[in-house]
């Protein structure tokens, strides 16, 4: 297959505007420093199949000291408000400018001291850097060296990645690739789900060999969890979480991670719905941990002992583990409350204080009518402020838990449209205070009067 070629401007135009500008700055700074810049990996793959480029990976080629050159280029090219983050062990850098992220690295080679270990990285050339990658479709590169507007650069393919891209298949670089890094299996599931690619026949055989040899036993829970997290975090990129998990199930990987672990049929629809929700920016907050919602839904139908073992294998502990383990009880309780709720105030009382991850999971597992209630509350009601404060209730003589109870009643009335402003809210609060005092016996001396009456009767 003949390698396609692109002008530098064609490559840049495939990137978001702010990323274009940053990549252009980096390549021009590199040229002045006598270095060359290559776009490499996933961005080249996405360019070739017409997908939008989001994450940009660049390689620096320099005659001497490529790692030092990469650092100098990043610092000179980064805008004033940006920051440069260094990941020393792997020789990589990241330029962060607002929402724009750009990864920059010296060309490297790597080796593995044992199966499942993190790689040992050393200096290398372009060929060595491409050969260390996970799949052939990610071992593609193209030069971004500034030149004339019509000057074209061909895609560099040393391992048959273009042919695999055309055939829509994922092929590892060598038969022991999954032994070197078993997490590549999880990346294959995610990438295959995102692109609709299948495993090449030799890659399927290599996977069976790796599973037979128990390669996941050497992989830490943290590394596995980070890959599972991406199954849900990648929903913003169009990934359907069950697509990746279904592949892992079909490949017998889930049970290799933890005996008995599976993808219950009852979880698939809810996980697909969660993926669609996570792709909507309005539902994605900075405090959301999408994977917590995902694990809650995925594991809920499984036996409690298996859920605990799975969370321990993924090194999920503490309050997060308790939340995931307790989701099935929360789900049943909340769905009963929401089903009985009459009015927006009652829905607010049920959902107020529910953690963001639990709210996402609840939305994904419930029926259409209750989803509408949750969506309306999340988009409108939880953001509304009651025209009355706790300080104003203190001024009415309230203290302790009574303040919270009165505020909750006033908030429910406000959301239900029974009070519309501060004056009406204050009037309702005063009436509730009077009722409370009458029930307590008419004020501060009420308890003493009741006690005296009881003593007189006896």
Secondary structure, 3 states (H helix, E strand, C coil): CCCCEEEHHHHHHCECHHHHHHHHHHHHHHHHCCCEEEEECHHHHHHHHCCCECCEEEEEECCCCHHHHHHHHHHHHCCCCCEEEEEHHHCEEEEEECCEEEEEEECEEEECCCCCCCCEEEECCHHHHHHCCCEHHHCEEEECCCCCCCCEEECEECCCHHHHHHHCEECECCCCHHHHCCHHHHHHHHHHHHHCCEECHHHHHHHHHHHHCCHHHHCCHHHHHHHHHHHHHHHHHCCCHHHHHHHHHHCCCHHHHCCCCCCCHHHHHHHHHHHHHHCCHHHCCCCCCHHHHHHHHHHHCCCHHHHHHHHHHCCCCHHHHHHHHCHHHHHHHHHHHHHHCCCHHHHHHHHCCCCHHHHHHHHHHCCHHHHHHHHHHHHCHHHCCCCCCHHHHHHCCCCCHHHHHHHHHHHHHHHCCCCCCHHHHHHHHHHHHHHHHHHHCCCCCHHHHHHHHHHHHC
